[in-house]
Amino acid sequence: MFFRMDDIQLCKEITKLKNELQTLVSIPDKDKSNDARQREEELLQQIHKLVETRDFLVDDVEFERLREKEEDKEMEDFLQKKFPTSYTKNRRFYSVQKNNLQGKADIFSDRHQDWPHSA
């Protein structure tokens, strides 16, 4: 949840900076002031920093996802060994519930695919 909010905010900020940069880039070099050139450089640096921050957040979320997946697997193995008969019956229900939740999560993962991933 927090990742999604941070991700949205970062993407909004990146988009805002890219729009400003696009405006400056559209000015012919011969007509640009030194301030405009300096602002272009500042915008590039800010965009780069925000993209790196977003990449870090994405990597962190992926690490957590993999860690939780491993924990789930360990728990599944433990339950299978501890309760082999009853666990197999309940496993079908768990799989259906997990698939239903995954479908809901996929809705969010595709929502902002057009947002920038790099500068």
C-alpha positions, 0 to 999 in steps of 0.5 A: 500500500505504501509502495503504491502511494510512493510509486504514484507520487514519484511517477507524478513528479517524474512526469512533471519534471519531464514535461518541464524538460521537454519545454526547455528542450524544444527551444533551439540552442541558439535561443537558450539562455544560460539559465535555461541550459542550467535548468535542463541539467538540473532537471536531468539530475532530478529525474535521474535521482527520482528514477533511482529512488523508484528503482530502489523501491521496486527492488525492495518490494520484489525482495519482500515478495520473494521472501514472503513466497519462500516463507509460504513455501516453507509453511506449506512444506511444514503443514504437509509434513505435519498434517498430510491428510487434512492439509491436502483437503484444505490445500484446494480451498487455499489455492482457490482463495490465493488465485482470487487474491492474485487476480485482484493484485494484477489489476493494480500492477497493470494500472500504471504501465505507461509511467516512466521506468527510466530517464 
